[in-house]
């Protein structure tokens, strides 16, 4: 059974130094090491985003995502950097993470949809959360991606 996570929703300026360290470490473990993709993760958008952090009972960060403010990456809010500790995958926590992120984004920007740049192999996963593909698959950091759109709830 997957552990339950305690969610925290914070602006970048409200993150502690430990929060920033933990989220960058988790993102690097998955996006750089596990996926063998050398890229610059801190892209300047974290400072203009809400961050959702999921910690287990011991306080370890096990899941996180960010939602970039409208007008920076896309006209709409944009969920991204969605990451779940590899040891917790397959138990439904990824769906909980995305659902919680979408709920918080809808509260922050009522009436606005969400546009993402998803890894192409995750289209069905994001489709379960109401996202539809837009356009063709393209390369981003040598990984096939596709833009996806989810209208406002």
ABEGO torsion letter per residue (X at the ends): XBBBBBBBBBBAAABBAAAAAAAAAAAAAAAAAAAGBBBBABAGAAAABBBBBBBBAAGBBABBBBBBBBGAABABBBBBGBBBBAAABGAGAAAAAAAAAAAAAAAABBGBBBBBBBBAAAAAAAAAAGBBBBEBBBBBGGBBBBBBBBBBX
